Amino acid sequence: MDWYKLAKNREEELIGELRELLQIESVLEEEKATPDAPFGPGPLAALQFMLEKGREQNMTVKNIDNMAGHIEMGQGEELLGILCHVDVVPAGDSSTWTYPPFKGEIVDGKLYARGAIDDKGPTMAAWLAMKLVKDAGIQLNKRVRLIVGSDEESGFRCVDHYFEKEEMPTIGFAPDADFPLINAEKGIAHLVFSQKQAPEEENLFSFTAGKRINMVPETAIAVLNRASGNIGLKFQNFLSENNAEGTLNLEGDRYIITVKGKSAHAMEPEKGCNAAVLLAKFLTTELKVGAGAQFVQFVTDVFYGDHTGKALGFNYFDAMSGETTLNPGLVSFGEKGGVIEVSMRYSVTYPFEEKMTDIQQLMTTKPFVLDVAGDSKPHYVPEDDELVQTLLSVYQKHTKDFSKVLSTGGGTYARVMKKGVAFGMLYPGEPDVAHQADEYVVLENLIKAAAIYAEAIVKLASK
């Protein structure tokens, strides 16, 4: 069966449905959440869109409390799960986009939109793959279930709820990462540093940065009650030294300072430029006493020039999954003091409890306390496992690429399965533009991925 030719013949269908999905602004809106739309109207609309596509194909469709759902085909006791998500992170400052983030413009063979590569493009490639297999009339001895979540970017509440009510796949994959295959996913911890000392009358009035802990903040804003006479010159010199952009304005008797950075995924914070850390670094020259000074000094000491948390002893490396990294994604200071929320991506063999005990002891000497607000343990499937080897063989057949399996600091739905891996669809050598302005998917790669997923379904569900 020439799966690539079959996918290519349905390119217009694939792109058309993907553009429809991309035009749904499926960003979490807690303030608009209701019992009928638990993550807000956008994620619900995207979920309903996918489930309706399943009904149109006369497949079995089920909606689990408007949080997640599935589209199923085939027969058999065992279940192959393909886990995708249709929610997206915020677009951020739209002025940083060349093309509108929720339109789906096609330029030079690339389709630009928030979610194009994370994860609406891969979702639609997997969906076309299911349709290709169904239309080919291939007999399967496992059921194949496309499981669609709507809260992946904010904590997996959707699939956690889904698996409270639905069966766990026997095996599965998540098309939400890199080819050739990811068999090791780092642990993901949500850390919260809270300041012990509440501020009194002082220079720093407020500090805000970040939209999500899994994104590198691209903008940070500080409001000062007072400033030194030469603050403007110092600020311009700082921006120049750090190759950064920003503004300083006097509004009434307060100084408003804004720094621009570059957004990136928290799994690779080194690919971005953290505006919060930059602004904190600058303010250490302006603030000398009080809670505000402690706040910016702590941010600078722990995060400036280092993504591994070495200053507090978080750093750890293993050959299986690489370096442990920290991303201060939500950083704020106000009347109750400073709060820094961090997405920590820790290595598969990381001694988490031991490390946390040591760091908590160290924190007794610091102006902040540390709480672990959430922890998703690492996930690993051995390279010699049949699932891994089958998927690798399919990928290699279609690409002639024999790259080694990978690890990731990102968290995919593969980690919620008893036996699951992340399988594409970013190809080796492609830039990872997830969570960035001008996110895009290469259309030719989308078609190739649909062919790979179709053959993977046949190989895994007809054994």
C-alpha angles and dihedrals in degrees: 000000000000099000094174092056091048091050092046090053089058097044093118091052092048095049094043094054092043092053090051090053094045091054090063106092094220099177120143111260109184091178090060096042118126133172087265094045105032095177098032134274097291099059090043092052091051092049092049090048091058095044091051089054088056092052090051088058092049092242124144109273130188131179115205106207094308090289100094139344145179144231114208138190136169135039135265145087095265124071131217110203125204106190119201137159133216101192119098138198118255116282091233120206104004090204088071091061121089090202128032109276095224103038106073102227118188117218126167094344095312127109111214123206143108106279095022092126099013100076122308096073094052090043091057092045089055091046092053088048091057091050092049092053092046093048091047088061094229114170112237127192094199130058114246116215127188102206112199122199129190104196105048094122093056107044114307094266088144098059093036087060092041094057091048086068106024136056123267114246116251088227134350152157138222117221091209108103139027141332138261088038141290115225098165124058121183122237115263120215128182107217125189122197111194124187117244096207121065113219124256126193105319146129101279111074099171144344126194133175138153140031102217134012090234092061129070105241111251096189133039127181129193128185117206126196091204137011140188118266094250098042093120093057093043091050093051091048090050092051091050093049091050097040089237138136129231148135136233119200134173112223112180105314095333131089117224112203121188127185125191121212134164125271122229139156115285090234088069106028091162089071091064136052113239108223092193093057092045093051092046089052091054093047093055086076092052103040118062108160139027136034092307091058091048090050098052092040091053093049090049096045094049104035112020110109094351133082097179102072092237093153090067098032099257093125117114136149135195130178091232097063110000133228127000110239137193127207118191095210102165115039124171144157127193145131092317094047133252130331125188118189113197134193106214119195108195131191122263093249094040111141092228102176093044092048094047091051092053094045093047088055090051091049090065086076094049132080090242136067122218126223127180103223095179142356131195110189122231119271126217137173115185116250093236093056114122092238092055094045094048094051092045091053092052092049093047092050092055099040107025085224117135100186118153124259116271144221125219141200088211122095117231131178087260087084093064093058125086089228114013140126137192111254117188154258103166108078125221111278095020116125113248105234098168112136090011134110113269093025109183146170124220106237095215089053090050091057092046090051091052089055092048092049092048093055091043090055091052094047095047100038101043098053 
